[in-house]
Amino acid sequence: MGKSSIGSMYYSKCHGRLPLPGIFRFPANCHAPSVLLLLLVAEGIDDFAKGSVNFTIGKLIDELEAFERFIRLVGGRRNIYVWILALGLILGIVAGAFKLIAQWEAVTAAVQLARVA
């Protein structure tokens, strides 16, 4: 079984030995933990911003103005993430798609936090 085989084992300094197809592998320098941390922190900030509006006003942030409804339409959400991952899978760049998802959520959180402030 060669290194290019889908079922081959691969080794990286981040994961040890894992049976992963090539499209799911992060580069050898492995930024996956930092990308995951960015995604989790941005999601937390976004939830804090939405929750603070709901707590103080009693409405969802999406109910305030047209801009907030637009942000909900294009902002970081599950359906957007599925489309990005599907496109990354088709193009064979799942790791890049995961990075894009984290960045997309960070921008969404920054916009939501700025609107709440």
C-alpha positions in Angstrom: 0.0 0.0 0.0 1.6 3.2 -1.2 1.6 6.6 0.5 -0.9 7.9 -2.1 -3.4 5.1 -1.3 -6.6 6.2 0.3 -6.5 3.6 3.0 -2.8 4.2 3.9 -1.8 5.3 7.3 -0.2 8.6 7.7 1.8 10.2 10.5 1.9 13.8 11.6 3.3 15.5 14.6 -0.2 16.6 15.6 -2.2 13.4 15.2 0.2 10.5 15.5 -0.9 7.6 13.3 -4.4 8.0 11.9 -6.1 6.2 8.9 -7.3 9.3 7.1 -7.9 9.8 3.4 -5.7 12.4 1.9 -8.4 15.0 1.5 -9.0 15.1 5.3 -5.3 15.6 6.2 -4.1 18.9 7.5 -0.6 20.0 6.4 2.4 18.7 8.3 2.6 22.0 10.3 -0.9 21.2 11.5 -2.9 24.4 12.3 -6.0 22.3 13.1 -6.0 23.0 16.9 -5.6 26.8 16.5 -8.3 26.8 13.8 -10.7 24.9 16.0 -9.9 27.2 18.9 -10.7 30.2 16.7 -14.0 28.6 15.6 -15.0 27.9 19.2 -14.0 31.3 20.6 -15.7 33.1 17.7 -18.9 31.0 18.2 -18.8 31.9 21.9 -18.5 35.6 21.2 -21.3 35.4 18.7 -23.6 33.6 21.2 -22.7 36.2 23.9 -23.6 39.0 21.5 -26.9 37.4 20.6 -27.7 36.4 24.2 -27.0 39.9 25.5 -29.5 41.4 23.1 -32.1 38.8 24.0 -31.4 39.4 27.8 -31.6 43.2 27.7 -34.3 43.8 25.0 -36.2 40.5 25.1 -35.9 40.1 21.3 -33.7 38.1 19.1 -30.9 40.1 17.4 -32.3 39.1 14.0 -35.6 40.9 14.8 -34.0 44.3 15.3 -33.2 45.7 11.8 -32.8 44.6 8.2 -29.0 44.6 8.6 -29.2 41.9 11.3 -31.5 39.8 9.1 -28.9 40.1 6.3 -26.1 39.0 8.7 -28.2 36.0 9.7 -28.7 35.1 6.1 -25.0 35.2 5.2 -23.3 34.8 8.6 -21.7 31.8 10.1 -24.4 29.1 10.5 -24.7 25.4 10.1 -26.1 25.6 6.5 -23.3 27.9 5.4 -20.8 25.5 6.9 -22.3 22.5 5.2 -22.0 24.2 1.8 -18.4 25.3 2.5 -17.4 21.8 3.5 -19.2 20.2 0.6 -17.3 22.5 -1.8 -14.1 21.7 0.0 -14.8 18.0 -0.3 -15.5 18.3 -4.0 -12.3 20.4 -4.6 -10.2 18.1 -2.3 -9.4 20.9 0.1 -11.3 20.0 3.3 -8.6 21.5 5.6 -8.8 24.8 3.7 -12.6 24.7 3.9 -12.4 24.2 7.7 -10.1 27.2 8.0 -12.5 29.3 5.9 -15.4 28.2 8.2 -13.4 29.5 11.3 -12.6 32.8 9.6 -16.2 33.2 8.4 -17.5 32.7 12.0 -14.9 35.1 13.3 -16.0 37.8 10.9 -19.7 37.1 11.8 -18.9 37.4 15.5 -17.0 40.6 15.0 -19.9 42.1 13.1 -22.5 40.9 15.7 -20.4 42.2 18.6 -19.9 45.6 16.9 -23.7 45.9 16.3 -24.5 45.0 19.9 -22.0 47.6 21.2 
